[in-house]
Amino acid sequence: MQPANDQVEHGWRLVVIVAGVCIAAVMQFLDSTIVNVALPTIGGNLGATFDEIGWIVTSYSLAAIGVIPLTGWLALRFGRKRYFLFSIAGFTVASALCGLATSFEGLLAARVLQGLFGGGLVATSQALLVSAFPVERQAVAQGLFAMIAVLGPGLGPTVGGWLTDEYSWPIIFFINLPLGVLCVVALGMTLRETVTQRRPVDVLGIVLLVSGLASLQYFLERGELKQWFDDPGITVAAIWAAIALPWFVIHALRAPHPVLDLRTLRHRNLTLAAIATLALGANLFGSLLIMPLYLQTSLGFTALAAGLVLVVRTIPTALLAPLVTVVLQRRILSPRVTAGFGLATLALGTYVLASAITPGSDAESFIPGMLIVGVAFACLWTPIGLIALRSLPPAEIGYGAAIFNLSAQVGGSVSIAAITTLLDRRLAFWWDALASRTTLTNGAIAQITGSTDPHRIAPQLIQTVAAQAAVLTYRDLLMMLAVPPLLAIAVIAFARRTHS
């Protein structure tokens, strides 16, 4: 086992490593959402159908979620520095290929490559940050990763909307090129290599884990669009996920050198933190789906305007995360208490946002809710990261970080699948409920329309009912996202006290 202090850095080396790792991680988190607002433009330029352009997002997430759990093993096998630099270089080249794509097929292939390398950046960046700081200062490392995890996805829609509107969609990929080159050069000169472990390749584990997770992700992301089990591909994906993932769990617990060592979950705090992270991922990625849909379809916001509303919540996170880091580092509050407060605040902020959803809301209506959510995230990622990783032996940090980040991705995927499934059902429910009350004998309806002629006002009534049903649906779905953080409070309460 590698000694605990082999990777600890100080002075200018620490500054360069932190800056380089953070920039690399931001690139990945930013690209997970930056392309969303540009999809209509990309589809129009490349002649892709509505169903096809959805694969630009799905292909990236399928590739990334398959690689994330492998990162701990890959870092041990090839060295953490070597693997991280390889991931940055590959991500940069794949970004260039995305921007240069002249066909839908070419862009799709480049996005798969980008996801494969991007998945390697997520958990490895967190492991590098944690290892670079001594145990007593690991709150700083987790605070930095907290800001990246929130700022990256939060800035994605805003940056993507601005670049697409002002320039062209390839620019959203080309901005990674100078950043990637800078990171490779800076980190290549400063990072220290870890001791490699020539473990045998767990072929069965890799096949089961990657194919099982990819099948689950495909089932969750495309199930509603494909009418679930009416589609043979969705059915096969669901069946294989149900077989492969339990099979992998049994295999990983028995194999001497599994590709993802699930025995790391014997540390109770890591297990509880992973469950809490599922709730965070569900809330974060679910709200990133609901809010832009509502703002652009119901209120008529542009992509850039919708992105600016979402970016409000990153302001308190950026301002308060360093303060939370100091509070945790000086043990003024414990990670458990801080995380519990953050989860309760996240539920409150989500409820406030949902309450602000009306047919006539303006951008200012969402500022209070966004600010509360921003405060919540500042109080969440750092303490939960400490709960998850602080007590792990150095050799297991890579595996722990992989499990921690995989939990957020899976939570987001489940949340998005649930939202897309419930969207049509709640819309139908509210349509029926409102339409049954929308009659000309209703005095309020007659007063609003100023007429009792059914042929004259029928189109207006249908449009009004449809718009109101959509707004009520978005409100319900966002309100539901307040539940996972509340449930996670009970989980975090059972975490053991962490020691520095």
Sequence and secondary structure as in RCSB ss.txt:
>XXXX:A:sequence
MQPANDQVEHGWRLVVIVAGVCIAAVMQFLDSTIVNVALPTIGGNLGATFDEIGWIVTSYSLAAIGVIPLTGWLA
LRFGRKRYFLFSIAGFTVASALCGLATSFEGLLAARVLQGLFGGGLVATSQALLVSAFPVERQAVAQGLFAMIAV
LGPGLGPTVGGWLTDEYSWPIIFFINLPLGVLCVVALGMTLRETVTQRRPVDVLGIVLLVSGLASLQYFLERGEL
KQWFDDPGITVAAIWAAIALPWFVIHALRAPHPVLDLRTLRHRNLTLAAIATLALGANLFGSLLIMPLYLQTSLG
FTALAAGLVLVVRTIPTALLAPLVTVVLQRRILSPRVTAGFGLATLALGTYVLASAITPGSDAESFIPGMLIVGV
AFACLWTPIGLIALRSLPPAEIGYGAAIFNLSAQVGGSVSIAAITTLLDRRLAFWWDALASRTTLTNGAIAQITG
STDPHRIAPQLIQTVAAQAAVLTYRDLLMMLAVPPLLAIAVIAFARRTHS
>XXXX:A:secstr
   TTTT   HHHHHHHHHHHHHHHHHHHHHTTTTGGGHHHHHHHHT  HHHHHHHHHHHHHHHHHHGGGHHHHH
HHH HHHHHHHHHHHHHHHHHHHHH  SHHHHHHHHHHHHHHHHHHHHHHHHHHHHHS GGGHHHHHHHHHHHHH
HHHHHHHHHHHHHHHHS TTHHHHTHHHHHHHHHHHHHHH            HHHHHHHHHHHHHHHHHHHHTTT
TTGGGSHHHHHHHHHHHHHHHHHHHHHHHSSS SS GGGGGSHHHHHHHHHHHHHHHHHHHHHHHHHHIIIIIS 
  HHHHHHHHHTTHHHHHHHHHHHHHHHHTTSS HHHHHHHHHHHHHHHHHHHHHT  TT  GGGGHHHHHHHHH
HHHTTHHHHHHHHHTTS GGGHHHHHHHHHHHHHHHHHHHHHHHHHHHHHHHHHHHHHHHTT  TTSHHHHHHHS
   HHHHHHHHHHHHHHHHHHHHHHHHHHHTTHHHHHHHHHHTT      
